[in-house]
């Protein structure tokens, strides 16, 4: 059973639903496996807890 981990900043529930569906569909199409075997874990990191290019994402 594939397990996909996504690390990202906060998103709406609607966007996360769409992402999970698309990732699941990609595995079903690529591997020919049942959708029920695909798990997607979303880890959201607050914008004040990660940064890029020397700046917190919250400060951008």
mmCIF file of the N, C-alpha and C atoms, coordinates in Angstrom:
data_MODEL
# 
_entry.id   MODEL 
# 
loop_
_atom_site.group_PDB 
_atom_site.id 
_atom_site.type_symbol 
_atom_site.label_atom_id 
_atom_site.label_alt_id 
_atom_site.label_comp_id 
_atom_site.label_asym_id 
_atom_site.label_entity_id 
_atom_site.label_seq_id 
_atom_site.pdbx_PDB_ins_code 
_atom_site.Cartn_x 
_atom_site.Cartn_y 
_atom_site.Cartn_z 
_atom_site.occupancy 
_atom_site.B_iso_or_equiv 
_atom_site.pdbx_formal_charge 
_atom_site.auth_seq_id 
_atom_site.auth_comp_id 
_atom_site.auth_asym_id 
_atom_site.auth_atom_id 
_atom_site.pdbx_PDB_model_num 
ATOM 1   N N  . UNK A 1 1  ? 0.838   -1.168 0.000   1.00 0.00 ? 1  UNK A N  1 
ATOM 2   C CA . UNK A 1 1  ? 0.000   0.000  0.000   1.00 0.00 ? 1  UNK A CA 1 
ATOM 3   C C  . UNK A 1 1  ? 0.886   1.234  0.000   1.00 0.00 ? 1  UNK A C  1 
ATOM 4   N N  . UNK A 1 2  ? 0.725   2.115  -0.986  1.00 0.00 ? 2  UNK A N  1 
ATOM 5   C CA . UNK A 1 2  ? 1.516   3.342  -1.015  1.00 0.00 ? 2  UNK A CA 1 
ATOM 6   C C  . UNK A 1 2  ? 1.055   4.330  0.062   1.00 0.00 ? 2  UNK A C  1 
ATOM 7   N N  . UNK A 1 3  ? 2.037   4.969  0.670   1.00 0.00 ? 3  UNK A N  1 
ATOM 8   C CA . UNK A 1 3  ? 1.764   6.060  1.604   1.00 0.00 ? 3  UNK A CA 1 
ATOM 9   C C  . UNK A 1 3  ? 2.525   7.267  1.091   1.00 0.00 ? 3  UNK A C  1 
ATOM 10  N N  . UNK A 1 4  ? 1.798   8.341  0.825   1.00 0.00 ? 4  UNK A N  1 
ATOM 11  C CA . UNK A 1 4  ? 2.396   9.571  0.312   1.00 0.00 ? 4  UNK A CA 1 
ATOM 12  C C  . UNK A 1 4  ? 2.348   10.601 1.432   1.00 0.00 ? 4  UNK A C  1 
ATOM 13  N N  . UNK A 1 5  ? 3.473   11.235 1.702   1.00 0.00 ? 5  UNK A N  1 
ATOM 14  C CA . UNK A 1 5  ? 3.530   12.285 2.718   1.00 0.00 ? 5  UNK A CA 1 
ATOM 15  C C  . UNK A 1 5  ? 3.740   13.625 2.037   1.00 0.00 ? 5  UNK A C  1 
ATOM 16  N N  . UNK A 1 6  ? 2.885   14.582 2.361   1.00 0.00 ? 6  UNK A N  1 
ATOM 17  C CA . UNK A 1 6  ? 2.979   15.937 1.818   1.00 0.00 ? 6  UNK A CA 1 
ATOM 18  C C  . UNK A 1 6  ? 3.274   16.872 2.980   1.00 0.00 ? 6  UNK A C  1 
ATOM 19  N N  . UNK A 1 7  ? 4.340   17.647 2.854   1.00 0.00 ? 7  UNK A N  1 
ATOM 20  C CA . UNK A 1 7  ? 4.637   18.668 3.849   1.00 0.00 ? 7  UNK A CA 1 
ATOM 21  C C  . UNK A 1 7  ? 4.401   20.014 3.177   1.00 0.00 ? 7  UNK A C  1 
ATOM 22  N N  . UNK A 1 8  ? 3.585   20.841 3.826   1.00 0.00 ? 8  UNK A N  1 
ATOM 23  C CA . UNK A 1 8  ? 3.219   22.112 3.210   1.00 0.00 ? 8  UNK A CA 1 
ATOM 24  C C  . UNK A 1 8  ? 2.767   23.092 4.277   1.00 0.00 ? 8  UNK A C  1 
ATOM 25  N N  . UNK A 1 9  ? 2.602   24.324 3.845   1.00 0.00 ? 9  UNK A N  1 
ATOM 26  C CA . UNK A 1 9  ? 1.993   25.325 4.696   1.00 0.00 ? 9  UNK A CA 1 
ATOM 27  C C  . UNK A 1 9  ? 0.487   25.107 4.738   1.00 0.00 ? 9  UNK A C  1 
ATOM 28  N N  . UNK A 1 10 ? -0.194  25.822 5.616   1.00 0.00 ? 10 UNK A N  1 
ATOM 29  C CA . UNK A 1 10 ? -1.634  25.650 5.761   1.00 0.00 ? 10 UNK A CA 1 
ATOM 30  C C  . UNK A 1 10 ? -2.398  25.915 4.461   1.00 0.00 ? 10 UNK A C  1 
ATOM 31  N N  . UNK A 1 11 ? -3.382  25.071 4.195   1.00 0.00 ? 11 UNK A N  1 
ATOM 32  C CA . UNK A 1 11 ? -4.273  25.211 3.047   1.00 0.00 ? 11 UNK A CA 1 
ATOM 33  C C  . UNK A 1 11 ? -5.701  24.950 3.512   1.00 0.00 ? 11 UNK A C  1 
ATOM 34  N N  . UNK A 1 12 ? -6.667  25.314 2.688   1.00 0.00 ? 12 UNK A N  1 
ATOM 35  C CA . UNK A 1 12 ? -8.068  25.070 3.029   1.00 0.00 ? 12 UNK A CA 1 
ATOM 36  C C  . UNK A 1 12 ? -8.392  23.583 2.902   1.00 0.00 ? 12 UNK A C  1 
ATOM 37  N N  . UNK A 1 13 ? -9.451  23.174 3.554   1.00 0.00 ? 13 UNK A N  1 
ATOM 38  C CA . UNK A 1 13 ? -9.900  21.789 3.463   1.00 0.00 ? 13 UNK A CA 1 
ATOM 39  C C  . UNK A 1 13 ? -10.253 21.443 2.018   1.00 0.00 ? 13 UNK A C  1 
ATOM 40  N N  . UNK A 1 14 ? -10.840 22.374 1.296   1.00 0.00 ? 14 UNK A N  1 
ATOM 41  C CA . UNK A 1 14 ? -11.210 22.115 -0.099  1.00 0.00 ? 14 UNK A CA 1 
ATOM 42  C C  . UNK A 1 14 ? -9.977  21.810 -0.952  1.00 0.00 ? 14 UNK A C  1 
ATOM 43  N N  . UNK A 1 15 ? -8.915  22.578 -0.773  1.00 0.00 ? 15 UNK A N  1 
ATOM 44  C CA . UNK A 1 15 ? -7.681  22.331 -1.531  1.00 0.00 ? 15 UNK A CA 1 
ATOM 45  C C  . UNK A 1 15 ? -7.054  20.997 -1.149  1.00 0.00 ? 15 UNK A C  1 
ATOM 46  N N  . UNK A 1 16 ? -7.093  20.655 0.145   1.00 0.00 ? 16 UNK A N  1 
ATOM 47  C CA . UNK A 1 16 ? -6.530  19.379 0.578   1.00 0.00 ? 16 UNK A CA 1 
ATOM 48  C C  . UNK A 1 16 ? -7.339  18.205 0.033   1.00 0.00 ? 16 UNK A C  1 
ATOM 49  N N  . UNK A 1 17 ? -8.651  18.345 -0.031  1.00 0.00 ? 17 UNK A N  1 
ATOM 50  C CA . UNK A 1 17 ? -9.477  17.288 -0.628  1.00 0.00 ? 17 UNK A CA 1 
ATOM 51  C C  . UNK A 1 17 ? -9.089  17.048 -2.076  1.00 0.00 ? 17 UNK A C  1 
ATOM 52  N N  . UNK A 1 18 ? -8.921  18.129 -2.816  1.00 0.00 ? 18 UNK A N  1 
ATOM 53  C CA . UNK A 1 18 ? -8.547  18.031 -4.230  1.00 0.00 ? 18 UNK A CA 1 
ATOM 54  C C  . UNK A 1 18 ? -7.170  17.383 -4.380  1.00 0.00 ? 18 UNK A C  1 
ATOM 55  N N  . UNK A 1 19 ? -6.228  17.783 -3.551  1.00 0.00 ? 19 UNK A N  1 
ATOM 56  C CA . UNK A 1 19 ? -4.882  17.219 -3.606  1.00 0.00 ? 19 UNK A CA 1 
ATOM 57  C C  . UNK A 1 19 ? -4.898  15.714 -3.335  1.00 0.00 ? 19 UNK A C  1 
ATOM 58  N N  . UNK A 1 20 ? -5.595  15.310 -2.286  1.00 0.00 ? 20 UNK A N  1 
ATOM 59  C CA . UNK A 1 20 ? -5.670  13.890 -1.939  1.00 0.00 ? 20 UNK A CA 1 
ATOM 60  C C  . UNK A 1 20 ? -6.300  13.094 -3.078  1.00 0.00 ? 20 UNK A C  1 
ATOM 61  N N  . UNK A 1 21 ? -7.342  13.627 -3.686  1.00 0.00 ? 21 UNK A N  1 
ATOM 62  C CA . UNK A 1 21 ? -7.984  12.923 -4.796  1.00 0.00 ? 21 UNK A CA 1 
ATOM 63  C C  . UNK A 1 21 ? -7.041  12.775 -5.981  1.00 0.00 ? 21 UNK A C  1 
ATOM 64  N N  . UNK A 1 22 ? -6.331  13.843 -6.316  1.00 0.00 ? 22 UNK A N  1 
ATOM 65  C CA . UNK A 1 22 ? -5.423  13.793 -7.468  1.00 0.00 ? 22 UNK A CA 1 
ATOM 66  C C  . UNK A 1 22 ? -4.239  12.856 -7.233  1.00 0.00 ? 22 UNK A C  1 
ATOM 67  N N  . UNK A 1 23 ? -3.696  12.876 -6.034  1.00 0.00 ? 23 UNK A N  1 
ATOM 68  C CA . UNK A 1 23 ? -2.596  11.967 -5.719  1.00 0.00 ? 23 UNK A CA 1 
ATOM 69  C C  . UNK A 1 23 ? -3.081  10.527 -5.789  1.00 0.00 ? 23 UNK A C  1 
ATOM 70  N N  . UNK A 1 24 ? -4.240  10.264 -5.214  1.00 0.00 ? 24 UNK A N  1 
ATOM 71  C CA . UNK A 1 24 ? -4.811  8.918  -5.257  1.00 0.00 ? 24 UNK A CA 1 
ATOM 72  C C  . UNK A 1 24 ? -5.030  8.469  -6.693  1.00 0.00 ? 24 UNK A C  1 
ATOM 73  N N  . UNK A 1 25 ? -5.629  9.335  -7.501  1.00 0.00 ? 25 UNK A N  1 
ATOM 74  C CA . UNK A 1 25 ? -5.872  9.007  -8.913  1.00 0.00 ? 25 UNK A CA 1 
ATOM 75  C C  . UNK A 1 25 ? -4.569  8.694  -9.648  1.00 0.00 ? 25 UNK A C  1 
ATOM 76  N N  . UNK A 1 26 ? -3.511  9.438  -9.343  1.00 0.00 ? 26 UNK A N  1 
ATOM 77  C CA . UNK A 1 26 ? -2.224  9.209  -10.005 1.00 0.00 ? 26 UNK A CA 1 
ATOM 78  C C  . UNK A 1 26 ? -1.687  7.812  -9.696  1.00 0.00 ? 26 UNK A C  1 
ATOM 79  N N  . UNK A 1 27 ? -1.804  7.376  -8.452  1.00 0.00 ? 27 UNK A N  1 
ATOM 80  C CA . UNK A 1 27 ? -1.343  6.036  -8.096  1.00 0.00 ? 27 UNK A CA 1 
ATOM 81  C C  . UNK A 1 27 ? -2.218  4.960  -8.720  1.00 0.00 ? 27 UNK A C  1 
ATOM 82  N N  . UNK A 1 28 ? -3.511  5.188  -8.732  1.00 0.00 ? 28 UNK A N  1 
ATOM 83  C CA . UNK A 1 28 ? -4.427  4.231  -9.358  1.00 0.00 ? 28 UNK A CA 1 
ATOM 84  C C  . UNK A 1 28 ? -4.087  4.085  -10.842 1.00 0.00 ? 28 UNK A C  1 
ATOM 85  N N  . UNK A 1 29 ? -3.869  5.198  -11.515 1.00 0.00 ? 29 UNK A N  1 
ATOM 86  C CA . UNK A 1 29 ? -3.542  5.166  -12.946 1.00 0.00 ? 29 UNK A CA 1 
ATOM 87  C C  . UNK A 1 29 ? -2.169  4.549  -13.204 1.00 0.00 ? 29 UNK A C  1 
ATOM 88  N N  . UNK A 1 30 ? -1.174  4.926  -12.418 1.00 0.00 ? 30 UNK A N  1 
ATOM 89  C CA . UNK A 1 30 ? 0.197   4.478  -12.667 1.00 0.00 ? 30 UNK A CA 1 
ATOM 90  C C  . UNK A 1 30 ? 0.431   3.017  -12.279 1.00 0.00 ? 30 UNK A C  1 
ATOM 91  N N  . UNK A 1 31 ? -0.154  2.597  -11.164 1.00 0.00 ? 31 UNK A N  1 
ATOM 92  C CA . UNK A 1 31 ? 0.127   1.264  -10.639 1.00 0.00 ? 31 UNK A CA 1 
ATOM 93  C C  . UNK A 1 31 ? -1.003  0.268  -10.859 1.00 0.00 ? 31 UNK A C  1 
ATOM 94  N N  . UNK A 1 32 ? -2.173  0.778  -11.263 1.00 0.00 ? 32 UNK A N  1 
ATOM 95  C CA . UNK A 1 32 ? -3.313  -0.109 -11.461 1.00 0.00 ? 32 UNK A CA 1 
ATOM 96  C C  . UNK A 1 32 ? -3.788  -0.756 -10.160 1.00 0.00 ? 32 UNK A C  1 
ATOM 97  N N  . UNK A 1 33 ? -3.740  0.002  -9.072  1.00 0.00 ? 33 UNK A N  1 
ATOM 98  C CA . UNK A 1 33 ? -4.140  -0.511 -7.761  1.00 0.00 ? 33 UNK A CA 1 
ATOM 99  C C  . UNK A 1 33 ? -5.463  0.123  -7.344  1.00 0.00 ? 33 UNK A C  1 
ATOM 100 N N  . UNK A 1 34 ? -6.174  -0.488 -6.398  1.00 0.00 ? 34 UNK A N  1 
ATOM 101 C CA . UNK A 1 34 ? -7.421  0.109  -5.922  1.00 0.00 ? 34 UNK A CA 1 
ATOM 102 C C  . UNK A 1 34 ? -7.148  1.396  -5.123  1.00 0.00 ? 34 UNK A C  1 
ATOM 103 N N  . UNK A 1 35 ? -8.031  2.344  -5.274  1.00 0.00 ? 35 UNK A N  1 
ATOM 104 C CA . UNK A 1 35 ? -7.900  3.613  -4.550  1.00 0.00 ? 35 UNK A CA 1 
ATOM 105 C C  . UNK A 1 35 ? -7.840  3.400  -3.041  1.00 0.00 ? 35 UNK A C  1 
ATOM 106 N N  . UNK A 1 36 ? -8.513  2.370  -2.562  1.00 0.00 ? 36 UNK A N  1 
ATOM 107 C CA . UNK A 1 36 ? -8.558  2.096  -1.121  1.00 0.00 ? 36 UNK A CA 1 
ATOM 108 C C  . UNK A 1 36 ? -7.191  1.761  -0.535  1.00 0.00 ? 36 UNK A C  1 
ATOM 109 N N  . UNK A 1 37 ? -6.232  1.430  -1.387  1.00 0.00 ? 37 UNK A N  1 
ATOM 110 C CA . UNK A 1 37 ? -4.904  1.068  -0.876  1.00 0.00 ? 37 UNK A CA 1 
ATOM 111 C C  . UNK A 1 37 ? -3.963  2.268  -0.774  1.00 0.00 ? 37 UNK A C  1 
ATOM 112 N N  . UNK A 1 38 ? -4.380  3.419  -1.255  1.00 0.00 ? 38 UNK A N  1 
ATOM 113 C CA . UNK A 1 38 ? -3.529  4.616  -1.267  1.00 0.00 ? 38 UNK A CA 1 
ATOM 114 C C  . UNK A 1 38 ? -3.835  5.467  -0.034  1.00 0.00 ? 38 UNK A C  1 
ATOM 115 N N  . UNK A 1 39 ? -2.781  5.806  0.693   1.00 0.00 ? 39 UNK A N  1 
ATOM 116 C CA . UNK A 1 39 ? -2.922  6.700  1.842   1.00 0.00 ? 39 UNK A CA 1 
ATOM 117 C C  . UNK A 1 39 ? -2.126  7.971  1.572   1.00 0.00 ? 39 UNK A C  1 
ATOM 118 N N  . UNK A 1 40 ? -2.706  9.105  1.931   1.00 0.00 ? 40 UNK A N  1 
ATOM 119 C CA . UNK A 1 40 ? -2.035  10.400 1.788   1.00 0.00 ? 40 UNK A CA 1 
ATOM 120 C C  . UNK A 1 40 ? -2.040  11.075 3.160   1.00 0.00 ? 40 UNK A C  1 
ATOM 121 N N  . UNK A 1 41 ? -0.858  11.397 3.632   1.00 0.00 ? 41 UNK A N  1 
ATOM 122 C CA . UNK A 1 41 ? -0.722  12.073 4.915   1.00 0.00 ? 41 UNK A CA 1 
ATOM 123 C C  . UNK A 1 41 ? -0.272  13.504 4.641   1.00 0.00 ? 41 UNK A C  1 
ATOM 124 N N  . UNK A 1 42 ? -1.004  14.463 5.183   1.00 0.00 ? 42 UNK A N  1 
ATOM 125 C CA . UNK A 1 42 ? -0.654  15.873 5.001   1.00 0.00 ? 42 UNK A CA 1 
ATOM 126 C C  . UNK A 1 42 ? -0.166  16.422 6.339   1.00 0.00 ? 42 UNK A C  1 
ATOM 127 N N  . UNK A 1 43 ? 1.065   16.903 6.328   1.00 0.00 ? 43 UNK A N  1 
ATOM 128 C CA . UNK A 1 43 ? 1.644   17.543 7.506   1.00 0.00 ? 43 UNK A CA 1 
ATOM 129 C C  . UNK A 1 43 ? 1.718   19.036 7.207   1.00 0.00 ? 43 UNK A C  1 
ATOM 130 N N  . UNK A 1 44 ? 0.925   19.804 7.921   1.00 0.00 ? 44 UNK A N  1 
ATOM 131 C CA . UNK A 1 44 ? 0.942   21.252 7.718   1.00 0.00 ? 44 UNK A CA 1 
ATOM 132 C C  . UNK A 1 44 ? 1.861   21.908 8.743   1.00 0.00 ? 44 UNK A C  1 
ATOM 133 N N  . UNK A 1 45 ? 2.708   22.771 8.251   1.00 0.00 ? 45 UNK A N  1 
ATOM 134 C CA . UNK A 1 45 ? 3.650   23.487 9.086   1.00 0.00 ? 45 UNK A CA 1 
ATOM 135 C C  . UNK A 1 45 ? 3.230   24.959 9.105   1.00 0.00 ? 45 UNK A C  1 
ATOM 136 N N  . UNK A 1 46 ? 3.034   25.532 10.281  1.00 0.00 ? 46 UNK A N  1 
ATOM 137 C CA . UNK A 1 46 ? 2.669   26.948 10.350  1.00 0.00 ? 46 UNK A CA 1 
ATOM 138 C C  . UNK A 1 46 ? 3.732   27.818 9.683   1.00 0.00 ? 46 UNK A C  1 
ATOM 139 N N  . UNK A 1 47 ? 3.301   28.914 9.098   1.00 0.00 ? 47 UNK A N  1 
ATOM 140 C CA . UNK A 1 47 ? 4.224   29.781 8.363   1.00 0.00 ? 47 UNK A CA 1 
ATOM 141 C C  . UNK A 1 47 ? 5.305   30.394 9.255   1.00 0.00 ? 47 UNK A C  1 
ATOM 142 N N  . UNK A 1 48 ? 5.078   30.412 10.572  1.00 0.00 ? 48 UNK A N  1 
ATOM 143 C CA . UNK A 1 48 ? 6.117   30.940 11.458  1.00 0.00 ? 48 UNK A CA 1 
ATOM 144 C C  . UNK A 1 48 ? 7.080   29.846 11.923  1.00 0.00 ? 48 UNK A C  1 
ATOM 145 N N  . UNK A 1 49 ? 6.947   28.640 11.361  1.00 0.00 ? 49 UNK A N  1 
ATOM 146 C CA . UNK A 1 49 ? 7.808   27.536 11.755  1.00 0.00 ? 49 UNK A CA 1 
ATOM 147 C C  . UNK A 1 49 ? 8.675   27.003 10.620  1.00 0.00 ? 49 UNK A C  1 
ATOM 148 N N  . UNK A 1 50 ? 8.737   27.705 9.508   1.00 0.00 ? 50 UNK A N  1 
ATOM 149 C CA . UNK A 1 50 ? 9.629   27.316 8.415   1.00 0.00 ? 50 UNK A CA 1 
ATOM 150 C C  . UNK A 1 50 ? 9.979   28.539 7.599   1.00 0.00 ? 50 UNK A C  1 
ATOM 151 N N  . UNK A 1 51 ? 11.067  28.437 6.886   1.00 0.00 ? 51 UNK A N  1 
ATOM 152 C CA . UNK A 1 51 ? 11.520  29.576 6.109   1.00 0.00 ? 51 UNK A CA 1 
ATOM 153 C C  . UNK A 1 51 ? 12.262  29.154 4.866   1.00 0.00 ? 51 UNK A C  1 
ATOM 154 N N  . UNK A 1 52 ? 12.544  30.130 4.030   1.00 0.00 ? 52 UNK A N  1 
ATOM 155 C CA . UNK A 1 52 ? 13.308  29.914 2.803   1.00 0.00 ? 52 UNK A CA 1 
ATOM 156 C C  . UNK A 1 52 ? 14.063  31.202 2.496   1.00 0.00 ? 52 UNK A C  1 
ATOM 157 N N  . UNK A 1 53 ? 15.213  31.049 1.909   1.00 0.00 ? 53 UNK A N  1 
ATOM 158 C CA . UNK A 1 53 ? 16.045  32.181 1.510   1.00 0.00 ? 53 UNK A CA 1 
ATOM 159 C C  . UNK A 1 53 ? 16.340  33.117 2.688   1.00 0.00 ? 53 UNK A C  1 
ATOM 160 N N  . UNK A 1 54 ? 16.490  32.519 3.866   1.00 0.00 ? 54 UNK A N  1 
ATOM 161 C CA . UNK A 1 54 ? 16.863  33.308 5.041   1.00 0.00 ? 54 UNK A CA 1 
ATOM 162 C C  . UNK A 1 54 ? 15.744  34.043 5.718   1.00 0.00 ? 54 UNK A C  1 
ATOM 163 N N  . UNK A 1 55 ? 14.500  33.808 5.332   1.00 0.00 ? 55 UNK A N  1 
ATOM 164 C CA . UNK A 1 55 ? 13.362  34.507 5.942   1.00 0.00 ? 55 UNK A CA 1 
ATOM 165 C C  . UNK A 1 55 ? 12.268  33.533 6.296   1.00 0.00 ? 55 UNK A C  1 
ATOM 166 N N  . UNK A 1 56 ? 11.585  33.812 7.396   1.00 0.00 ? 56 UNK A N  1 
ATOM 167 C CA . UNK A 1 56 ? 10.401  33.033 7.747   1.00 0.00 ? 56 UNK A CA 1 
ATOM 168 C C  . UNK A 1 56 ? 9.335   33.248 6.679   1.00 0.00 ? 56 UNK A C  1 
ATOM 169 N N  . UNK A 1 57 ? 8.617   32.200 6.390   1.00 0.00 ? 57 UNK A N  1 
ATOM 170 C CA . UNK A 1 57 ? 7.534   32.316 5.421   1.00 0.00 ? 57 UNK A CA 1 
ATOM 171 C C  . UNK A 1 57 ? 6.491   33.320 5.909   1.00 0.00 ? 57 UNK A C  1 
ATOM 172 N N  . UNK A 1 58 ? 6.286   33.406 7.207   1.00 0.00 ? 58 UNK A N  1 
ATOM 173 C CA . UNK A 1 58 ? 5.311   34.352 7.773   1.00 0.00 ? 58 UNK A CA 1 
ATOM 174 C C  . UNK A 1 58 ? 5.693   35.792 7.480   1.00 0.00 ? 58 UNK A C  1 
ATOM 175 N N  . UNK A 1 59 ? 6.980   36.072 7.246   1.00 0.00 ? 59 UNK A N  1 
ATOM 176 C CA . UNK A 1 59 ? 7.444   37.434 7.012   1.00 0.00 ? 59 UNK A CA 1 
ATOM 177 C C  . UNK A 1 59 ? 7.426   37.825 5.528   1.00 0.00 ? 59 UNK A C  1 
ATOM 178 N N  . UNK A 1 60 ? 7.021   36.938 4.687   1.00 0.00 ? 60 UNK A N  1 
ATOM 179 C CA . UNK A 1 60 ? 7.021   37.251 3.239   1.00 0.00 ? 60 UNK A CA 1 
ATOM 180 C C  . UNK A 1 60 ? 5.781   37.991 2.842   1.00 0.00 ? 60 UNK A C  1 
# 
